[in-house]
Amino acid sequence: MDPMEDDTEQQQPQPQQQQRQQDMDLNGEPYSRCLSSYVDEGSTESHRYYLSRRTLLEMLRDRGYSVPAAEIEMSLQDFRSIHGQTPDIERLRISASRRSDSLDKILVIFCGPGIVKVNVIRIIGTMIGNKDSLSRLILVVQNRVTNQAMKAMDLFSFKVEVFQITELLVNITKHALKPKHRVLTGEEKKKLLKKFSLEEKQLPRMLQKDAISRYYGLEKGQVVKVTYSGDITESHVTYRCVCNREQMKLVRESVWSMPTQGKITQLHLESSQKFHIVKGRNRRILHGVPIPLAAGSHNGSAKEHGDRNPGGEDSLCVNNSSSSRWYPCLLTQVRPAMVKVIGTMSAKPKRRIVAENGDTTGEDLVLATLIGNGEDLGPMVKHAFETGRPETLLHQLKIVAKKKEVEIEELCKLHYEEFILAVDELRGVLVDAEELKSDLTGDNFRVQEVGYCSSSQTRGSPRILLNQEECRFYPALKTIDLIEKTYLLNIPVKALRVLIEKRIPVIKLHIEKKVTSLVNEWLVHIRSTAKEIGQTAIGYAASARQRDEDMLARQRKAEEQSCSGFGDIIYTLDVEDIDEDSILKFDLTPLYRAYHIHTCLGLQEQFREYYYKNRLLQLSSDLQISSALSFLESHQTFLAQIAGYFIVEDRVLRTAGGLLLPNQVETMWETAVAKVTVVLEEQFLQMDSASHLLLVKDYLTLLGTTLRQYGYEVSPILDTLNTSHGKYHNLLLAECRQQITDVLSNDTFEQMVMKKESDYQTNVLMFHLQGSDIMPAFPYIAPFSCMVPDCCRIVRSFIKDSVNYLSYGNQMNVFNFVRKYLDKLLIDVLNEAILNTIHSGTTGVSRAMQIAANIAVLERACDFFLQQAAQQCGIPIRSVERPHASLTAKVVLKTSRDAAYIAMLNLVNSKLDEFMALTENVNWTPDDTSPNAHDYINEVVIYLDSVMSTAQQILPLDALFKVGSGALEHISNSIVAAFLSDSVKRFSANAVMGINNDLKALESFADERFHSAGLSEIYKEGSFRGFLIEARQLLNLLLSSQPENFMNPVIREKNYNTLDYKMVATICEKFKDSPDRLFGSLSSRNTKQSSRKKSMDVLKKRLRDFN
């Protein structure tokens, strides 16, 4: 689309349409109606809201937002039927989305008649739900806005516009003399600047605070196409760029101070449009006509003689008229030959032409333009005196004055006939006016004569009417009573007395209806403000709670420091100043007045019943939750409305003098409690997020705190929290389970390395995981992996959320519940997740060892968790430091740690079984005896050394002892099992000696590791060697010279107490000496070997007999 496209034809309405529009009033009614029909019997307030809201809807439509046409075309009667005579400003708010982007939203909020303070802005901020999708907010105010409130608006993430309601009563874009404005897009702006080789700063200016700029919500830098049409302005187009005051000031200064050297070029736009620009250092743009030059040369340098735009702004115009006149500045007639001049022009011939023809110079044109536009000539006069040329300026002013005289004379000659006709018509109107005035004077005199006779007879009636008009009903009733008791009997005219007697009940009925209507308006008003009253009261309760929590935190900290002996206790007295704004202010005067008037009329009980029924109906309506919004979004409004309702009723009960009875308030409260309880139970069942439950609970407890101050029993409402705390904690446990599962799945189960002190502070000291109070050297390698501090953070967050939910309810002992759910978290969630990881089947030895180390640290952190829960609940920490006060989870985690040890030992034993395949690695019938251990035993020792070294770094000493003892005991059992294996049919003494060498190597390793690990200081009566005792006793028996001593009870108890009869019998049956070598029978037998064999045979025989 061409930005310079001529659309004047679209702007000019047809003459018939213009005439029809002129014949219609603002409400679309023809002017032929009687003037009395235009009297608005409704309230001014509703009419004002109707006009301003309609203007806002049209504004949003013109800005490109989607607005229903039915809303804009709504009549005043329809508006009043929906919103009443005193509309609720909450129902007037407008929300719309841009037609091109549904996510771009704007919100319009009407403010009350009071001064807009910062508290109002904060309340508006809390009322806005989806702030991320909101791009603009329009506030319609009826009073002034304080500076603090304006600063608070700047803190919003979206743009805030403020309109006074009086600015919106009329749509300025619909004015007959207002030109058409259209905002150019970014692409159209680029085309415009490129087409005429302009910069943005060369365009005419429009202030950002201009009425049109504010109407369209323009930003700095946007360009507006302004199209003039009509007989006065003629058809032409200009463009204006939006700027602020600082930019406008810079433009003015630059225009007055710029040089006037330049050249004229002519650009052809369309067939009927011409545009001329003075280009040079100043790049000054002139209005639609070529300007003669004063001096110049062939290189394009010339003395510019142009006009200056009003306000020092540059202007860009397109002239669509056939005449050479221009609006708003009226330029002199330009010769047709000069319009076709292109490029540079010679200065001397031009000066000669000016001198010869008596034409005005460029400076005269500038001066004439400034005078025509009503501009300030002060700068030009100052400049003339500073340059020493006041005579020239005086001469130019005289020339301009002469020109204006000529123009006035020509104008008078042209329209003198119309002037004469107008004067004649005016004289006729004056004659008619004098006749009408004379008739009105006579009629007025006759009316006064008749009225004086009536008023003299009923002197009290004007007083009654005056009191009624001014809503002073009590003086009116007093006057009626005075007439009835004093004047009525003394009226001589019977007809007048009867008339007055008939009118008195009518007047009383009128007063009753008028008072009732005022009460109805007050009921509507107090209901609309009940939400604000409730929000304010709940806000005060929240502030008081925060102050109490801060004070309790300081007290607990001081008590802990006093118990630990650190610091001195300083007692301070906090004096709380009562802020005047903290006192809830709402007007009950109309209600007091109405109750008093009904009492005077003898209708006291009737008014009580009327008030009670209407308030019950309002309460029933307030107790209905919104179906358009979720309960999470509307719960604050719902509860605040209830709070405001009962705050008002408490004030009425205490101050209205018997208007409301205590049992009636109790009935209303019971109704509200029953409905609120049902709503909360239903909504709590539907919620599936712990954070949502906590949010509703916080506001609900604030409601309870607020209404408890007014004497209402809020326990039934708070009891709903007791029934839902189980669901809340289940949801919270589910969230924590997912978080802990993610932590365990992402953990590599490697020791955590901390390079800085801050890391040590956040991961160790914060959860009391340090083994010593001495700050270690960095980088520090912790004995646990990163899952430990991550799980501690999850547990700490769980404690905080649990305490937040259980606090301020009806729970008497919050700590017991927090402790119960904390145990449940550690046992059912954390411990279960760790056990699942242990038994997952993918756990290696190092992983299992690290898990065991982590469990040991978490077991130690249970005390910190309990202290954290006590501190959050306000219980002294020393009360939970007793041994019997520890968590059950601590014992469960200890059991899980043992399970981790067992899993780790099983993995170690499996690996040892791979190394110690004795039935495969050992020759059970060797011919010779090797002095060294077998090769497999070296691998076993190396593996055990690596396992023990790793365990020594991350496991406590008792765990290290379990690992070492378990592995060595398994090796001992493996040696014994090898002798009992069915695959070993027989073995010789040489094989026993070889295994004895292996066992000696293991015993040497066990002793060395036991002492190097520092276990000898703890386990003074034991050692790792003791866990190889079964294998040692078996080998000692097989290598003994008198194995038959096994049957001696004393010797067996002393040397073979771990061996079983049946096991020994089975092994001894397999024990066979190696066969004699060739010619061995010829040699002398070894006497010692023969005696051992005989003893072994005796043992075998005795074991057979024993079995």
ChimeraX attribute file (.defattr): number of C-alpha atoms within 10 A of each C-alpha:
attribute: neighborCount
match mode: 1-to-1
recipient: residues
	/A:1	7
	/A:2	11
	/A:3	17
	/A:4	17
	/A:5	10
	/A:6	16
	/A:7	13
	/A:8	17
	/A:9	10
	/A:10	8
	/A:11	14
	/A:12	14
	/A:13	11
	/A:14	11
	/A:15	9
	/A:16	9
	/A:17	10
	/A:18	12
	/A:19	11
	/A:20	11
	/A:21	13
	/A:22	12
	/A:23	13
	/A:24	13
	/A:25	12
	/A:26	8
	/A:27	9
	/A:28	10
	/A:29	11
	/A:30	13
	/A:31	12
	/A:32	9
	/A:33	9
	/A:34	8
	/A:35	8
	/A:36	7
	/A:37	8
	/A:38	12
	/A:39	8
	/A:40	9
	/A:41	7
	/A:42	14
	/A:43	12
	/A:44	12
	/A:45	11
	/A:46	19
	/A:47	20
	/A:48	14
	/A:49	25
	/A:50	23
	/A:51	18
	/A:52	22
	/A:53	23
	/A:54	21
	/A:55	20
	/A:56	21
	/A:57	23
	/A:58	20
	/A:59	20
	/A:60	23
	/A:61	19
	/A:62	15
	/A:63	16
	/A:64	15
	/A:65	22
	/A:66	19
	/A:67	20
	/A:68	11
	/A:69	11
	/A:70	8
	/A:71	13
	/A:72	15
	/A:73	11
	/A:74	12
	/A:75	16
	/A:76	17
	/A:77	12
	/A:78	11
	/A:79	17
	/A:80	18
	/A:81	10
	/A:82	11
	/A:83	16
	/A:84	16
	/A:85	17
	/A:86	18
	/A:87	21
	/A:88	19
	/A:89	15
	/A:90	13
	/A:91	12
	/A:92	15
	/A:93	16
	/A:94	17
	/A:95	17
	/A:96	21
	/A:97	20
	/A:98	17
	/A:99	15
	/A:100	10
	/A:101	11
	/A:102	12
	/A:103	14
	/A:104	16
	/A:105	21
	/A:106	21
	/A:107	17
	/A:108	22
	/A:109	19
	/A:110	23
	/A:111	21
	/A:112	16
	/A:113	10
	/A:114	12
	/A:115	15
	/A:116	20
	/A:117	16
	/A:118	18
	/A:119	14
	/A:120	16
	/A:121	20
	/A:122	13
	/A:123	14
	/A:124	13
	/A:125	14
	/A:126	10
	/A:127	14
	/A:128	12
	/A:129	11
	/A:130	9
	/A:131	15
	/A:132	11
	/A:133	14
	/A:134	20
	/A:135	16
	/A:136	18
	/A:137	20
	/A:138	18
	/A:139	19
	/A:140	23
	/A:141	20
	/A:142	17
	/A:143	14
	/A:144	12
	/A:145	16
	/A:146	13
	/A:147	12
	/A:148	13
	/A:149	17
	/A:150	16
	/A:151	12
	/A:152	17
	/A:153	20
	/A:154	11
	/A:155	10
	/A:156	14
	/A:157	12
	/A:158	16
	/A:159	14
	/A:160	18
	/A:161	14
	/A:162	16
	/A:163	15
	/A:164	17
	/A:165	19
	/A:166	14
	/A:167	13
	/A:168	20
	/A:169	18
	/A:170	13
	/A:171	16
	/A:172	15
	/A:173	17
	/A:174	10
	/A:175	9
	/A:176	9
	/A:177	13
	/A:178	14
	/A:179	18
	/A:180	18
	/A:181	19
	/A:182	14
	/A:183	19
	/A:184	16
	/A:185	13
	/A:186	12
	/A:187	11
	/A:188	16
	/A:189	22
	/A:190	15
	/A:191	16
	/A:192	20
	/A:193	15
	/A:194	11
	/A:195	14
	/A:196	13
	/A:197	8
	/A:198	16
	/A:199	12
	/A:200	16
	/A:201	15
	/A:202	19
	/A:203	21
	/A:204	25
	/A:205	25
	/A:206	24
	/A:207	20
	/A:208	20
	/A:209	15
	/A:210	13
	/A:211	14
	/A:212	17
	/A:213	20
	/A:214	16
	/A:215	21
	/A:216	17
	/A:217	15
	/A:218	21
	/A:219	14
	/A:220	14
	/A:221	18
	/A:222	19
	/A:223	26
	/A:224	24
	/A:225	18
	/A:226	17
	/A:227	22
	/A:228	22
	/A:229	20
	/A:230	14
	/A:231	7
	/A:232	10
	/A:233	15
	/A:234	18
	/A:235	23
	/A:236	22
	/A:237	23
	/A:238	20
	/A:239	25
	/A:240	25
	/A:241	24
	/A:242	22
	/A:243	23
	/A:244	16
	/A:245	12
	/A:246	9
	/A:247	15
	/A:248	20
	/A:249	14
	/A:250	11
	/A:251	20
	/A:252	16
	/A:253	13
	/A:254	14
	/A:255	20
	/A:256	13
	/A:257	10
	/A:258	12
	/A:259	15
	/A:260	20
	/A:261	21
	/A:262	24
	/A:263	25
	/A:264	24
	/A:265	15
	/A:266	18
	/A:267	13
	/A:268	10
	/A:269	14
	/A:270	13
	/A:271	7
	/A:272	11
	/A:273	17
	/A:274	18
	/A:275	21
	/A:276	23
	/A:277	23
	/A:278	22
	/A:279	20
	/A:280	17
	/A:281	12
	/A:282	16
	/A:283	20
	/A:284	26
	/A:285	25
	/A:286	22
	/A:287	25
	/A:288	23
	/A:289	24
	/A:290	23
	/A:291	24
	/A:292	23
	/A:293	26
	/A:294	21
	/A:295	19
	/A:296	20
	/A:297	14
	/A:298	11
	/A:299	8
	/A:300	16
	/A:301	20
	/A:302	22
	/A:303	18
	/A:304	25
	/A:305	22
	/A:306	25
	/A:307	23
	/A:308	24
	/A:309	24
	/A:310	20
	/A:311	17
	/A:312	20
	/A:313	24
	/A:314	23
	/A:315	21
	/A:316	21
	/A:317	24
	/A:318	24
	/A:319	22
	/A:320	21
	/A:321	15
	/A:322	10
	/A:323	9
	/A:324	16
	/A:325	18
	/A:326	20
	/A:327	17
	/A:328	14
	/A:329	20
	/A:330	14
	/A:331	19
	/A:332	16
	/A:333	11
	/A:334	15
	/A:335	10
	/A:336	9
	/A:337	7
	/A:338	12
	/A:339	15
	/A:340	10
	/A:341	14
	/A:342	14
	/A:343	11
	/A:344	18
	/A:345	21
	/A:346	16
	/A:347	19
	/A:348	14
	/A:349	13
	/A:350	17
	/A:351	17
	/A:352	12
	/A:353	12
	/A:354	16
	/A:355	12
	/A:356	9
	/A:357	9
	/A:358	9
	/A:359	14
	/A:360	17
	/A:361	20
	/A:362	18
	/A:363	17
	/A:364	20
	/A:365	22
	/A:366	18
	/A:367	20
	/A:368	25
	/A:369	23
	/A:370	20
	/A:371	16
	/A:372	16
	/A:373	15
	/A:374	11
	/A:375	14
	/A:376	12
	/A:377	12
	/A:378	9
	/A:379	9
	/A:380	13
	/A:381	15
	/A:382	12
	/A:383	15
	/A:384	16
	/A:385	12
	/A:386	10
	/A:387	9
	/A:388	10
	/A:389	12
	/A:390	15
	/A:391	11
	/A:392	11
	/A:393	18
	/A:394	13
	/A:395	12
	/A:396	19
	/A:397	16
	/A:398	12
	/A:399	15
	/A:400	19
	/A:401	13
	/A:402	12
	/A:403	15
	/A:404	14
	/A:405	12
	/A:406	12
	/A:407	12
	/A:408	12
	/A:409	11
	/A:410	12
	/A:411	11
	/A:412	13
	/A:413	10
	/A:414	11
	/A:415	10
	/A:416	12
	/A:417	10
	/A:418	11
	/A:419	12
	/A:420	11
	/A:421	10
	/A:422	12
	/A:423	11
	/A:424	11
	/A:425	11
	/A:426	12
	/A:427	11
	/A:428	11
	/A:429	11
	/A:430	11
	/A:431	11
	/A:432	12
	/A:433	12
	/A:434	11
	/A:435	10
	/A:436	11
	/A:437	12
	/A:438	12
	/A:439	11
	/A:440	11
	/A:441	11
	/A:442	10
	/A:443	11
	/A:444	11
	/A:445	11
	/A:446	10
	/A:447	11
	/A:448	11
	/A:449	10
	/A:450	10
	/A:451	11
	/A:452	10
	/A:453	10
	/A:454	12
	/A:455	12
	/A:456	9
	/A:457	15
	/A:458	17
	/A:459	12
	/A:460	16
	/A:461	16
	/A:462	12
	/A:463	15
	/A:464	21
	/A:465	15
	/A:466	14
	/A:467	17
	/A:468	19
	/A:469	11
	/A:470	9
	/A:471	15
	/A:472	15
	/A:473	24
	/A:474	20
	/A:475	15
	/A:476	24
	/A:477	21
	/A:478	13
	/A:479	17
	/A:480	23
	/A:481	14
	/A:482	13
	/A:483	20
	/A:484	14
	/A:485	11
	/A:486	11
	/A:487	16
	/A:488	18
	/A:489	11
	/A:490	11
	/A:491	15
	/A:492	10
	/A:493	9
	/A:494	11
	/A:495	10
	/A:496	15
	/A:497	18
	/A:498	12
	/A:499	10
	/A:500	19
	/A:501	14
	/A:502	11
	/A:503	12
	/A:504	16
	/A:505	12
	/A:506	12
	/A:507	17
	/A:508	16
	/A:509	13
	/A:510	13
	/A:511	23
	/A:512	18
	/A:513	12
	/A:514	16
	/A:515	21
	/A:516	20
	/A:517	13
	/A:518	17
	/A:519	19
	/A:520	16
	/A:521	17
	/A:522	18
	/A:523	18
	/A:524	18
	/A:525	14
	/A:526	19
	/A:527	21
	/A:528	18
	/A:529	20
	/A:530	22
	/A:531	22
	/A:532	19
	/A:533	24
	/A:534	28
	/A:535	21
	/A:536	21
	/A:537	24
	/A:538	26
	/A:539	18
	/A:540	18
	/A:541	20
	/A:542	19
	/A:543	12
	/A:544	12
	/A:545	15
	/A:546	12
	/A:547	12
	/A:548	12
	/A:549	13
	/A:550	12
	/A:551	13
	/A:552	13
	/A:553	15
	/A:554	12
	/A:555	15
	/A:556	17
	/A:557	14
	/A:558	18
	/A:559	15
	/A:560	16
	/A:561	14
	/A:562	13
	/A:563	13
	/A:564	9
	/A:565	9
	/A:566	10
	/A:567	11
	/A:568	9
	/A:569	11
	/A:570	6
	/A:571	8
	/A:572	6
	/A:573	5
	/A:574	7
	/A:575	6
	/A:576	6
	/A:577	6
	/A:578	8
	/A:579	7
	/A:580	8
	/A:581	10
	/A:582	11
	/A:583	11
	/A:584	13
	/A:585	9
	/A:586	12
	/A:587	10
	/A:588	15
	/A:589	11
	/A:590	17
	/A:591	21
	/A:592	16
	/A:593	18
	/A:594	23
	/A:595	25
	/A:596	20
	/A:597	20
	/A:598	20
	/A:599	14
	/A:600	13
	/A:601	15
	/A:602	11
	/A:603	14
	/A:604	18
	/A:605	13
	/A:606	12
	/A:607	19
	/A:608	16
	/A:609	13
	/A:610	13
	/A:611	20
	/A:612	18
	/A:613	12
	/A:614	13
	/A:615	17
	/A:616	18
	/A:617	12
	/A:618	15
	/A:619	20
	/A:620	14
	/A:621	10
	/A:622	19
	/A:623	19
	/A:624	12
	/A:625	17
	/A:626	14
	/A:627	8
	/A:628	8
	/A:629	10
	/A:630	11
	/A:631	21
	/A:632	13
	/A:633	16
	/A:634	17
	/A:635	19
	/A:636	22
	/A:637	19
	/A:638	19
	/A:639	24
	/A:640	24
	/A:641	24
	/A:642	23
	/A:643	25
	/A:644	26
	/A:645	22
	/A:646	21
	/A:647	22
	/A:648	19
	/A:649	18
	/A:650	19
	/A:651	13
	/A:652	19
	/A:653	17
	/A:654	13
	/A:655	13
	/A:656	18
	/A:657	12
	/A:658	13
	/A:659	20
	/A:660	19
	/A:661	14
	/A:662	12
	/A:663	9
	/A:664	13
	/A:665	19
	/A:666	13
	/A:667	12
	/A:668	18
	/A:669	19
	/A:670	14
	/A:671	15
	/A:672	20
	/A:673	18
	/A:674	12
	/A:675	15
	/A:676	21
	/A:677	16
	/A:678	14
	/A:679	15
	/A:680	20
	/A:681	15
	/A:682	11
	/A:683	15
	/A:684	22
	/A:685	11
	/A:686	10
	/A:687	16
	/A:688	12
	/A:689	15
	/A:690	21
	/A:691	15
	/A:692	14
	/A:693	22
	/A:694	19
	/A:695	15
	/A:696	21
	/A:697	25
	/A:698	18
	/A:699	18
	/A:700	23
	/A:701	23
	/A:702	22
	/A:703	26
	/A:704	22
	/A:705	20
	/A:706	23
	/A:707	23
	/A:708	13
	/A:709	11
	/A:710	12
	/A:711	9
	/A:712	17
	/A:713	16
	/A:714	18
	/A:715	13
	/A:716	14
	/A:717	24
	/A:718	20
	/A:719	14
	/A:720	19
	/A:721	26
	/A:722	15
	/A:723	12
	/A:724	17
	/A:725	19
	/A:726	12
	/A:727	19
	/A:728	24
	/A:729	21
	/A:730	16
	/A:731	18
	/A:732	18
	/A:733	22
	/A:734	16
	/A:735	16
	/A:736	20
	/A:737	19
	/A:738	12
	/A:739	15
	/A:740	22
	/A:741	19
	/A:742	12
	/A:743	17
	/A:744	19
	/A:745	12
	/A:746	11
	/A:747	14
	/A:748	14
	/A:749	19
	/A:750	17
	/A:751	18
	/A:752	17
	/A:753	17
	/A:754	18
	/A:755	13
	/A:756	12
	/A:757	15
	/A:758	11
	/A:759	13
	/A:760	21
	/A:761	15
	/A:762	11
	/A:763	22
	/A:764	17
	/A:765	15
	/A:766	14
	/A:767	22
	/A:768	18
	/A:769	19
	/A:770	19
	/A:771	10
	/A:772	8
	/A:773	8
	/A:774	7
	/A:775	12
	/A:776	12
	/A:777	11
	/A:778	12
	/A:779	12
	/A:780	17
	/A:781	17
	/A:782	19
	/A:783	20
	/A:784	25
	/A:785	21
	/A:786	20
	/A:787	22
	/A:788	24
	/A:789	21
	/A:790	17
	/A:791	20
	/A:792	20
	/A:793	15
	/A:794	17
	/A:795	21
	/A:796	19
	/A:797	13
	/A:798	22
	/A:799	23
	/A:800	16
	/A:801	19
	/A:802	26
	/A:803	20
	/A:804	18
	/A:805	25
	/A:806	23
	/A:807	19
	/A:808	19
	/A:809	23
	/A:810	18
	/A:811	15
	/A:812	11
	/A:813	11
	/A:814	24
	/A:815	22
	/A:816	14
	/A:817	16
	/A:818	25
	/A:819	21
	/A:820	13
	/A:821	20
	/A:822	26
	/A:823	21
	/A:824	18
	/A:825	24
	/A:826	24
	/A:827	20
	/A:828	15
	/A:829	18
	/A:830	24
	/A:831	21
	/A:832	16
	/A:833	17
	/A:834	23
	/A:835	16
	/A:836	12
	/A:837	19
	/A:838	22
	/A:839	13
	/A:840	9
	/A:841	8
	/A:842	9
	/A:843	16
	/A:844	14
	/A:845	17
	/A:846	17
	/A:847	18
	/A:848	25
	/A:849	26
	/A:850	25
	/A:851	28
	/A:852	31
	/A:853	26
	/A:854	25
	/A:855	24
	/A:856	23
	/A:857	22
	/A:858	27
	/A:859	21
	/A:860	18
	/A:861	20
	/A:862	24
	/A:863	20
	/A:864	19
	/A:865	23
	/A:866	24
	/A:867	20
	/A:868	19
	/A:869	26
	/A:870	23
	/A:871	16
	/A:872	20
	/A:873	20
	/A:874	16
	/A:875	16
	/A:876	17
	/A:877	18
	/A:878	11
	/A:879	10
	/A:880	17
	/A:881	14
	/A:882	9
	/A:883	8
	/A:884	8
	/A:885	11
	/A:886	17
	/A:887	20
	/A:888	17
	/A:889	21
	/A:890	21
	/A:891	13
	/A:892	16
	/A:893	26
	/A:894	17
	/A:895	14
	/A:896	23
	/A:897	25
	/A:898	17
	/A:899	17
	/A:900	25
	/A:901	24
	/A:902	17
	/A:903	20
	/A:904	24
	/A:905	22
	/A:906	16
	/A:907	17
	/A:908	22
	/A:909	20
	/A:910	13
	/A:911	14
	/A:912	23
	/A:913	15
	/A:914	12
	/A:915	17
	/A:916	21
	/A:917	14
	/A:918	20
	/A:919	16
	/A:920	11
	/A:921	12
	/A:922	17
	/A:923	15
	/A:924	22
	/A:925	19
	/A:926	16
	/A:927	14
	/A:928	12
	/A:929	12
	/A:930	14
	/A:931	9
	/A:932	13
	/A:933	18
	/A:934	16
	/A:935	12
	/A:936	17
	/A:937	19
	/A:938	15
	/A:939	14
	/A:940	18
	/A:941	16
	/A:942	12
	/A:943	16
	/A:944	21
	/A:945	16
	/A:946	11
	/A:947	19
	/A:948	19
	/A:949	14
	/A:950	14
	/A:951	23
	/A:952	17
	/A:953	15
	/A:954	22
	/A:955	22
	/A:956	15
	/A:957	16
	/A:958	11
	/A:959	20
	/A:960	23
	/A:961	21
	/A:962	15
	/A:963	24
	/A:964	23
	/A:965	21
	/A:966	20
	/A:967	23
	/A:968	23
	/A:969	21
	/A:970	21
	/A:971	22
	/A:972	21
	/A:973	16
	/A:974	20
	/A:975	24
	/A:976	20
	/A:977	16
	/A:978	19
	/A:979	25
	/A:980	17
	/A:981	15
	/A:982	10
	/A:983	10
	/A:984	17
	/A:985	14
	/A:986	17
	/A:987	21
	/A:988	19
	/A:989	21
	/A:990	20
	/A:991	20
	/A:992	22
	/A:993	21
	/A:994	22
	/A:995	23
	/A:996	20
	/A:997	18
	/A:998	18
	/A:999	21
	/A:1000	16
	/A:1001	17
	/A:1002	24
	/A:1003	20
	/A:1004	12
	/A:1005	17
	/A:1006	23
	/A:1007	15
	/A:1008	12
	/A:1009	20
	/A:1010	21
	/A:1011	13
	/A:1012	9
	/A:1013	15
	/A:1014	12
	/A:1015	18
	/A:1016	16
	/A:1017	10
	/A:1018	10
	/A:1019	13
	/A:1020	8
	/A:1021	7
	/A:1022	12
	/A:1023	19
	/A:1024	28
	/A:1025	19
	/A:1026	15
	/A:1027	22
	/A:1028	24
	/A:1029	21
	/A:1030	19
	/A:1031	23
	/A:1032	23
	/A:1033	17
	/A:1034	24
	/A:1035	19
	/A:1036	17
	/A:1037	22
	/A:1038	21
	/A:1039	16
	/A:1040	15
	/A:1041	18
	/A:1042	17
	/A:1043	21
	/A:1044	20
	/A:1045	19
	/A:1046	22
	/A:1047	16
	/A:1048	10
	/A:1049	12
	/A:1050	12
	/A:1051	12
	/A:1052	16
	/A:1053	13
	/A:1054	11
	/A:1055	18
	/A:1056	21
	/A:1057	15
	/A:1058	15
	/A:1059	19
	/A:1060	9
	/A:1061	14
	/A:1062	13
	/A:1063	14
	/A:1064	20
	/A:1065	18
	/A:1066	16
	/A:1067	22
	/A:1068	22
	/A:1069	18
	/A:1070	15
	/A:1071	23
	/A:1072	15
	/A:1073	14
	/A:1074	15
	/A:1075	10
	/A:1076	8
	/A:1077	8
	/A:1078	7
	/A:1079	7
	/A:1080	10
	/A:1081	9
	/A:1082	7
	/A:1083	7
	/A:1084	7
	/A:1085	10
	/A:1086	8
	/A:1087	9
	/A:1088	10
	/A:1089	12
	/A:1090	12
	/A:1091	13
	/A:1092	18
	/A:1093	18
	/A:1094	16
	/A:1095	18
	/A:1096	24
	/A:1097	17
	/A:1098	16
	/A:1099	22
	/A:1100	21
	/A:1101	15
	/A:1102	14
	/A:1103	20
	/A:1104	14
	/A:1105	8
	/A:1106	11
	/A:1107	9
